[in-house]
Amino acid sequence: MAKNFNSNTTNNDEWLTPPEILRALGPFDLDLAAPIVRPWGMAARHYTKEDDGMAQPWEGASG
């Protein structure tokens, strides 16, 4: 049975990484393009489009 990873069921501009993929990848320190309403946790810190994540400081583990 094929698995559907389409998280954009409301036809908006937000696409969410499915929680089972996030669990497989491990914890994230920062999501700089998080949706305003998050149906599941994605990272320890979040920036939404209202925060303009590209203009904010990025902190956390890398590599």
C-alpha positions in Angstrom: 0.0 0.0 0.0 1.4 3.4 -1.0 1.8 6.0 1.7 0.5 9.5 0.9 2.9 12.2 2.3 0.8 15.1 0.9 0.4 17.4 4.0 -1.0 20.3 2.0 -4.6 19.1 2.0 -6.1 22.6 2.4 -4.4 23.9 -0.8 -2.4 26.6 0.9 1.2 27.6 0.7 2.3 25.5 3.7 3.8 22.1 3.3 4.5 20.1 6.5 7.1 17.3 6.9 5.2 14.3 8.1 5.8 13.5 11.8 7.1 10.0 11.0 9.9 11.5 8.9 10.7 14.0 11.6 11.0 11.2 14.1 13.3 9.2 11.8 15.6 12.3 11.3 15.8 13.1 15.0 15.3 16.5 16.8 15.8 19.8 15.1 16.9 23.0 16.9 15.2 25.5 14.5 12.5 25.6 11.9 12.8 28.9 10.1 9.7 28.3 7.9 7.2 26.9 10.4 3.5 27.2 9.9 1.7 29.5 12.3 -0.5 26.7 13.5 1.6 23.5 14.0 -0.4 20.2 14.2 2.7 18.5 15.5 6.1 19.6 16.9 8.8 20.2 14.3 11.7 21.8 16.2 12.7 23.3 19.5 12.3 26.9 18.1 10.2 28.2 15.3 10.0 31.2 13.0 6.8 31.7 11.0 6.3 33.9 7.9 5.2 36.6 10.4 8.7 36.4 12.0 10.5 36.5 8.6 12.8 33.6 9.5 15.4 34.7 6.9 16.0 38.0 8.8 16.3 36.3 12.2 19.4 34.8 13.9 19.9 31.1 13.3 21.2 29.2 16.2 21.5 25.5 17.0 23.5 22.5 16.1 24.8 22.0 12.6 26.3 19.1 10.8 
